[in-house]
Amino acid sequence: MTPFPGSPDKTRDSLLPKLALKPWIPGKAARLVLRDAYIVDPAKGALLNGRFDVTMDDGVIVELQPTAERDTSTWVRIDPEDPPTIDVSVSGKFLCPGLIDCHVHVTAVPGVNTMAELVQTPEELVHLRTTYVLREMLMRGFTTVRDTGGASKALATAISEGLIVLKAVREELKGGADFIKVMCGGGVASPTDAIETVQFTAEELCAITTTCKQMGGKHTTAHAYTDASVLHAIENGVRGIEHGNLISRETAKLMAERGIFLTPTLACYGIMVRLPFEDFLPPEGKVKNKQVMARGLDALKIADEAGVTICYSVLSSVKVLRHATTNAALMLGDPRLGSLSVGSCADILVLDANPLEDVTVLDYPEKHLFAVIQGGRVVSSRLDGLPSEHI
């Protein structure tokens, strides 16, 4: 190897910038310590006793130590190589696991007035607008989302590589789908199929769920509102239900007994009767939206009382936070999500109020959310000494 002129101890290759096949992929997340914080435990519905220092490295929490037991000399960063240590105790900061939304359609992008306009939007424009949707969700504290129809594997790959901020029978799985969603009943937005319809034969559903089991134990979930469609789904191997607004107590009890997950979507119905989205649905859709909205809250209470594992809903503060963290992680099958413990993903929200006492503090991120950390990277911060990375 030829020495570089003027630098006898160095070679030309050592001075050239390192090339990478995918140069946009960031390096590992740096080591970081958040000191003197209250830790929110959604699974137990309580704070951990006392204050803690949380150390994260390469996107994972590697240490959770009571602040009172820590040598105060370690709070001073003497060596530039030492990890930054940020005191979050001012105003009594709370560390909460990042939120998980288990039912989103990130390609249902803003910028249109009606569903007909959305369908006619060029695919390339939709893809570009999803970056805005994903970034806004992250800025509100959702560090993991599950797209239940619309997003492609290419989008998921771009997200994982850091190009876009975030976290879909046989051909879909081969194409990289994380789970399979089936339509076991009619939908609100579809103009022709009534909500009461039951779709797919038992043989078809069994073929789908069996294939998912054989190809890596992939999760299956079903769009279903009524008892008939929900029972049809779970009796043929489906493991999750989306919506479920019209279920009875008997069906909810069966779901609880079989460990079927429920992901309610109450928020979307109310949105579609308010400005500027009051005309987003066609006339037939407006009628069906009113029907499922009227029964949705009752169905949610029925499911909760029956012991169904619910992922993100409108109940008590403790239950809502558990649904949006612990339960969602359980459904996604990733124990590293939804909690703050050694070995869990460093997806952390820094709040100035306890969401276990009032979960609506999460509705006002501009007031209560001081930092969002995803995979150990600071993507949003208003804390002194904790700059955010550009996204």
C-alpha positions in Angstrom: 0.0 0.0 0.0 1.5 3.4 -1.1 2.3 5.8 1.8 0.4 9.1 1.5 2.8 11.9 0.5 3.8 14.1 3.4 2.4 11.7 6.0 4.9 8.8 6.2 2.9 7.1 9.0 -0.4 7.2 7.2 -1.7 5.6 4.1 -4.0 7.2 1.5 -6.8 4.7 2.4 -6.7 5.6 6.1 -7.4 9.2 5.3 -10.2 8.7 2.8 -13.7 8.7 4.2 -15.2 5.3 4.8 -17.6 4.2 2.1 -20.8 2.3 2.9 -23.2 0.4 0.8 -26.1 2.3 2.5 -24.5 5.5 3.8 -27.8 6.8 5.2 -27.9 4.1 7.9 -26.8 5.7 11.2 -24.2 4.1 13.4 -25.2 2.6 16.8 -27.0 4.8 19.2 -24.6 6.5 21.7 -24.5 5.7 25.4 -26.7 8.0 27.4 -27.8 8.4 31.0 -31.0 10.0 32.2 -30.6 10.8 35.9 -32.9 11.1 38.9 -36.3 10.3 37.3 -39.5 8.6 38.2 -40.1 5.4 36.3 -43.6 4.6 35.0 -44.5 0.9 35.1 -47.7 0.4 32.9 -47.9 -3.3 33.6 -48.3 -2.7 37.4 -50.0 0.6 37.0 -47.6 2.3 39.4 -44.3 4.1 39.6 -41.2 2.3 40.7 -40.3 3.1 44.3 -38.0 6.1 44.4 -36.0 7.8 41.6 -33.7 6.1 39.2 -30.8 6.6 36.8 -31.5 5.0 33.4 -28.5 4.1 31.2 -29.0 3.1 27.6 -26.5 2.0 25.0 -26.9 1.0 21.4 -30.7 1.4 21.7 -31.1 -0.8 24.7 -31.5 0.0 28.4 -28.5 -1.5 30.1 -28.8 -0.3 33.6 -31.6 0.9 35.9 -30.1 2.1 39.2 -31.7 3.9 42.2 -30.3 7.4 42.2 -29.7 7.4 45.9 -27.2 4.5 45.5 -25.2 6.1 42.7 -21.8 7.7 43.3 -22.4 11.4 42.7 -19.0 11.7 41.1 -20.3 9.8 38.1 -22.7 12.6 37.4 -19.8 14.8 36.2 -18.6 14.2 32.7 -14.8 14.5 32.9 -13.6 12.5 30.0 -15.2 13.4 26.6 -15.6 9.8 26.0 -17.9 9.5 29.0 -21.6 9.1 28.2 -23.7 12.3 28.5 -25.6 12.4 31.9 -28.8 14.4 31.8 -30.5 15.4 35.0 -34.2 15.2 34.4 -35.3 15.8 38.0 -36.2 19.4 37.4 -40.0 19.7 37.6 -40.2 16.1 38.6 -39.7 14.4 35.3 -41.3 11.0 34.6 -39.9 8.4 32.2 -42.6 6.4 30.3 -42.2 3.6 27.7 -42.8 4.8 24.2 -46.4 4.4 23.0 -47.5 1.7 20.6 -50.5 2.2 18.2 -51.6 -1.2 16.9 -54.0 0.0 14.3 -52.9 2.7 11.8 -53.1 3.3 8.1 -50.2 5.5 7.4 -51.0 5.7 3.7 -54.4 7.3 4.5 -52.6 10.6 4.2 -53.9 14.2 4.7 -54.3 16.6 1.9 -57.6 15.4 0.6 -61.2 16.1 1.5 -62.9 12.8 0.6 -62.0 9.2 0.4 -62.6 9.4 -3.3 -59.9 12.0 -3.6 -57.5 9.8 -1.5 -58.1 6.8 -3.9 -57.2 9.0 -6.8 -54.0 10.5 -5.2 -50.9 9.4 -7.1 -49.0 6.6 -5.3 -45.7 8.4 -5.3 -47.4 11.4 -3.6 -49.0 9.2 -1.0 -45.6 7.6 -0.2 -44.0 11.1 0.2 -46.8 12.2 2.5 -46.5 9.2 4.7 -43.2 10.6 6.0 -45.1 13.5 7.4 -47.7 11.2 9.0 -45.0 9.0 10.6 -43.0 12.0 11.9 -46.0 13.6 13.5 -46.9 10.3 15.3 -43.3 10.0 16.6 -43.4 13.6 17.8 -46.6 12.7 19.8 -44.8 9.8 21.5 -45.7 6.8 19.3 -42.3 5.0 18.9 -43.9 1.9 17.4 -46.9 1.5 15.1 -48.6 -1.5 13.4 -50.0 -0.7 9.9 -53.1 -2.7 9.3 -53.4 -2.1 5.6 -51.8 0.1 3.1 -48.1 0.4 3.9 -45.6 -1.8 2.0 -42.5 -3.8 3.0 -40.5 -1.1 1.1 -41.8 1.5 3.5 -41.0 -0.6 6.6 -37.5 -1.2 5.2 -36.9 2.5 4.7 -38.1 3.1 8.3 -35.7 0.5 9.7 -32.8 2.0 7.8 -33.4 5.4 9.2 -34.6 7.0 5.9 -38.1 7.4 7.4 -39.0 7.8 11.2 -40.9 4.7 12.8 -41.1 0.9 13.6 -48.5 -7.1 6.2 -51.1 -15.3 2.1 -48.0 -16.9 1.3 -46.9 -14.3 -1.2 -47.4 -11.5 1.4 -45.3 -13.4 4.0 -42.6 -14.1 1.4 -42.7 -10.4 0.7 -41.8 -9.6 4.3 -45.2 -9.1 6.0 -45.1 -9.1 9.8 -48.7 -10.3 10.1 -51.8 -11.0 8.0 -55.1 -9.1 8.2 -58.3 -10.5 6.8 -61.7 -8.8 6.3 -64.2 -11.1 8.1 -67.0 -8.5 7.9 -68.1 -5.4 6.1 -66.4 -2.0 6.7 -67.5 1.6 7.3 -65.7 3.1 4.4 -66.7 0.4 1.8 -69.9 1.5 0.0 -71.3 -1.9 -1.0 -70.8 -4.5 1.8 -72.9 -4.1 4.9 -71.3 -4.3 8.4 -73.4 -7.4 9.1 -71.8 -9.4 6.3 -69.6 -12.4 7.1 -66.7 -12.9 4.7 -64.5 -15.8 3.8 -65.5 -19.4 4.2 -64.2 -21.5 7.1 -62.0 -23.4 4.8 -60.5 -20.2 3.4 -59.8 -18.8 6.9 -58.3 -22.0 8.1 -56.0 -22.0 5.0 -54.8 -18.5 5.9 -54.2 -19.1 9.6 -52.6 -22.5 9.0 -50.2 -20.9 6.5 -49.3 -18.2 8.9 -48.5 -20.8 11.6 -46.4 -22.8 9.2 -44.4 -19.8 7.9 -42.9 -18.6 11.2 -45.9 -18.4 13.5 -47.1 -15.1 12.0 -49.9 -13.3 13.7 -53.3 -13.1 12.1 -55.9 -10.4 12.8 -59.4 -9.8 11.5 -61.4 -6.7 10.6 -64.8 -7.6 12.3 -67.5 -5.6 14.0 -70.3 -8.1 14.8 -70.6 -11.3 16.9 -71.0 -13.4 13.8 -67.9 -12.1 12.1 -65.8 -12.2 15.3 -66.8 -15.7 16.1 -66.2 -16.8 12.5 -62.7 -15.4 12.8 -61.6 -16.8 16.1 -63.2 -20.3 15.5 -61.0 -20.6 12.4 -57.7 -19.6 14.0 -57.5 -15.8 13.9 -55.7 -14.4 16.9 -56.8 -10.8 16.9 -59.8 -8.6 16.3 -59.8 -5.1 14.9 -62.7 -2.9 15.9 -65.2 -5.3 17.5 -67.8 -2.5 18.2 -70.9 -4.7 18.1 -69.7 -7.7 20.2 -71.8 -9.2 23.0 -70.7 -10.3 26.5 -70.7 -13.9 25.5 -68.4 -13.3 22.6 -66.1 -11.1 24.8 -65.9 -13.9 27.3 -64.9 -16.4 24.6 -62.2 -13.9 23.4 -60.8 -13.7 26.9 -60.8 -17.5 27.3 -58.9 -18.0 24.1 -56.5 -15.1 24.5 -57.7 -13.2 21.5 -56.4 -9.6 21.3 -58.8 -6.7 20.7 -57.7 -3.5 19.0 -60.5 -0.9 19.2 -60.5 2.1 17.0 -63.0 4.5 18.6 -61.1 7.7 17.9 -61.5 7.4 14.1 -65.3 7.4 14.2 -65.5 10.7 16.1 -63.0 12.3 13.8 -65.1 11.5 10.7 -68.0 13.6 12.0 -66.0 16.7 12.8 -64.6 19.4 10.6 -62.8 19.2 8.3 -63.5 15.5 7.8 -67.3 15.5 8.0 -67.6 14.7 4.2 -64.6 12.3 4.0 -67.0 9.3 3.9 -69.6 8.7 1.2 -73.3 8.8 2.4 -73.4 5.1 2.9 -70.3 5.2 5.0 -71.7 8.0 7.2 -74.7 5.8 8.2 -72.4 2.9 9.1 -70.0 5.2 11.0 -72.9 6.4 13.1 -73.9 2.8 13.8 -70.5 1.6 15.1 -69.8 4.8 17.0 -73.0 4.5 19.0 -72.1 1.0 20.2 -68.3 1.2 20.4 -67.8 2.4 23.9 -70.3 -0.1 25.3 -68.5 -2.9 23.5 -65.2 -1.7 24.9 -66.5 -1.8 28.5 -67.9 -5.3 27.9 -64.6 -6.5 26.6 -62.7 -5.0 29.5 -65.0 -6.5 32.1 -64.6 -9.9 30.4 -60.8 -9.7 30.7 -60.0 -9.4 27.0 -56.5 -8.1 26.3 -57.1 -4.7 24.7 -54.6 -2.7 22.8 -55.1 1.1 23.1 -58.6 2.3 24.1 -60.7 4.7 26.1 -60.9 3.6 29.8 -59.1 4.5 33.0 -55.7 6.2 32.8 -53.9 3.1 34.0 -55.7 0.8 31.6 -55.2 3.1 28.6 -51.5 3.4 29.2 -51.2 -0.4 29.7 -53.1 -0.9 26.4 -50.8 1.5 24.6 -47.6 -0.1 25.9 -47.7 -3.5 27.7 -50.7 -5.1 26.0 -49.6 -3.9 22.6 -46.1 -5.3 23.1 -47.6 -8.6 24.1 -49.6 -8.7 20.9 -46.6 -7.8 18.8 -44.7 -10.6 20.5 -41.8 -8.4 21.4 -41.1 -8.3 25.2 -38.4 -5.6 24.6 -41.2 -3.1 23.9 -43.7 -1.5 26.3 -41.6 -1.4 29.5 -38.5 0.3 31.0 -36.3 -2.4 32.3 -32.8 -3.7 31.7 -32.8 -5.3 28.3 -35.8 -3.5 26.9 -35.7 -1.2 23.9 -34.7 2.4 24.8 -38.0 3.8 23.6 -38.6 6.5 26.2 -40.9 9.5 26.7 -39.8 12.2 29.2 -42.9 13.8 30.7 -43.4 16.5 33.4 -46.6 14.7 34.7 -47.6 11.2 35.7 -49.7 9.6 32.9 -50.9 6.9 35.3 -52.8 9.6 37.2 -54.0 11.4 34.1 -53.3 9.8 30.7 -54.7 12.9 28.9 -51.3 14.6 29.5 -50.3 12.7 26.4 -52.9 14.6 24.4 -50.8 17.8 24.9 -47.3 16.9 23.9 -46.4 20.6 23.4 -47.0 21.1 27.1 -46.0 17.9 28.8 -43.7 15.9 26.5 -40.1 17.1 27.0 -38.3 14.4 25.0 -38.9 11.4 22.8 -36.2 8.8 22.6 -36.6 6.0 20.0 -34.0 3.1 19.9 -31.7 5.2 22.1 -31.7 8.2 19.7 -33.1 11.5 20.8 -35.6 12.5 18.1 -37.2 15.3 20.0 -36.1 17.3 23.1 -36.7 20.4 25.1 -34.3 19.4 27.9 -31.2 21.4 28.5 -28.1 19.4 27.5 -30.1 16.8 25.5 -30.0 17.9 21.8 -32.2 16.0 19.3 -30.9 14.3 16.3 -32.0 15.6 12.9 -34.9 13.6 11.4 
